[in-house]
Amino acid sequence: ISVTLTVLAVLSIFVIPTYATGYGSTINHITLYKSSGMSGHNYWLGALLWLKENTDPNAIVISWWDYGYLIQYYANRTTVVDPGNVYEWRNIAVARFFMSNSEETALSILNQSFGLGGKEVYVLVSADEVPKSRAIAEIAGAEKPPFKVTLELTSEGWKERLYVENPDALLTKFILDLSGYLVGFNHFEKVYSDFNCIVIYRI
């Protein structure tokens, strides 16, 4: 056991690369993060640094579960879900929040699920939610996803087309607001937006 623990301790010093095959040829995840702005001085680190420097240390951040560890590690803020979450109901609650058709319903879900009344709460939304929106809708039990992506043959070849499938979903409105459309919110104050990639609201 001591030999195994020693080996693990040594290995933990080094970055152990993982790989993805959904992007053409097999590539290292570190390369993928660099190409998509997930390393170095990029939009993600800018948003996380803003959270760290401009929010109360006890603030809570609502986001899709993918970003939980990033927010916890880089911004040092509490999230309600993360990749290690073992409570499925938490993911369902966040999905239902994003798929709510009214701000009041969305806030009711947060308060009933996580007891956030009276706390400083922020919502972080990334443009990465667009391709994930169908999965978010399915987890929430919604009939229609916020967006629909189709392949269409054009004179320049096959192109992806993005359509708004569910204009009433809160996630749709967040993404449209991020993209520059004027979406008026009653309970969500935009406090950060950068490069049309990440937007942060204070509830």
Secondary structure, 3 states (H helix, E strand, C coil): CHHHHHHHHHHCCCCCCCEECCCCCCEEHHHHHHHCCCCCCCHHHHHHHHHHHHCCCCCEEECCHHHHHHHHHHHCCEECCCCCCCCHHHHHHHHHHHHCCCHHHHHHHHHHHHCCCCCCEEEEEECCHHHHHHHHHHHHCCCCCCEEEEEEEECCEEEEEEEECCCCCHHHHHHHHHCCCCCCCCCCEEEEEECCCEEEEEC
